[in-house]
Amino acid sequence: MISSMTQELQALIFDLDGTLADTEEAHRQAFNEAFEAFNLGWDWDPKLYKHLLTIAGGKERLFAYAPAPQQEILAGLHAETLAKLHAEKTKRYRAKVVDGEVGLRPGVAHLINEAKASGLKLGLASTTSRANVKELLNVFFRKGNPFQAIVAGEDVKAKKPDPEVYLKTLAKLGVSPQAALAIEDSVPGLKAATAAGIRCLITPCPWTEGDNFSQAALVRPDLQGLTLSDLQLLLT
């Protein structure tokens, strides 16, 4: 349960996909390219992919994707084949990142720089793979990684909306839930943050616009114009 007592803001914890960067279209395209490379005949159109984004984790989405007549195909794929399929998707996604097809969302760089200058701790709580996290950080932050704590998909047993990723990030940062603010774009992320006792700012991406964010401390289209003083008010 989130405390009603006012705390001094000590840390910002960012989600990655859809929050830090607008990655989801690149992920969708990479999945479809991998499906084509494996001759599966699958196609994740935007409507279907929006639905699949309610499931955290690329491998988990593959297992969840079993509408008729694809159920038999999915059931027939061995775990080794699924791993190779996901590896192919990851390779194609990372190529898109390196080619500059993915960019930081508006206001993210400014807010991170302001937080660093003010001595706030920065965390990254993502259920994507560590390889994807590393690739994005190398592209976006060439002068040095700004995050003191990074928790990725391989670091947790349960993915969002389970709070484990946030609890581990808090532990690495050494701050209490009441002194941190989570920045997310999705309902699973919002649920994970609030279950960990952290207030959450939501900046919906095109894939999550219109979802129910009633639990959020604040909902904004992006982070442009936000100051640390604005964020401190969210802890009251």
C-alpha positions, 0 to 999 in steps of 0.5 A: 500500500502506498503511504500518504506521507510526503517524502523527498524524491530520491529516485526516478525509475524508468520502464524502457519499451514505450516509456524511455523510447518508442520501441514497440513498432520496431519490435512488431516489425522484427517479430514479423520479419522473424516469422517470415524467416522461419516460414511460419505464415504469421503476421502480427498486425497493429491491432493484434500487437496492441492486445499482445502488449498486455503480456510482458516479455517477447517470449511470453507473447510467442507462447500466448499467441495461439489463436486458431488455426495457429494453435497447432503450429505453436504447440508443435514448436519445440522450446529450442525452436522458439528460442531460435525464433526469439533470437532471430527477432532480437537480432533484427530488432537490434539492427533497427536500433543501431540504424536509428529507427528507434528514438527517445521519447520527448522530454526523456533526455532533459528529465534524465539530465535534470535528475542527474544534475540534482543528485537523484538516483536513476533506475531502469526496471524493464522486463525486456532482455538485457541485450536489448537494454544494453543496445539501446543504452549504448545508442542513446547514451554514448557519453555514459549510462546514466542509470545506477540500477538496471533490472532486466528480464533475466533478473526476475522470476515473474514479469510485470504486472508482478512487482519483482522488477521494481522491488529489485530496482529499489533494493539496488538503488537503496531507496524506499518505495515512498521516495521513488517515482516510477515512469511507465506507459502501460497497465502492467507496468503501472500495476507492477509499480503500485504493487511495489508501493511506488507512485507512478507517472504514466506517459501512454505510447500509441499502443497504450493510449486509452487504457485504464490508468486510474491508479496513476499519480499523473497521466501525461502525453509525454515528459516534455516540460516536466520539472523535478518540482512537478514530480516532487508534488506527486509524492504528496 
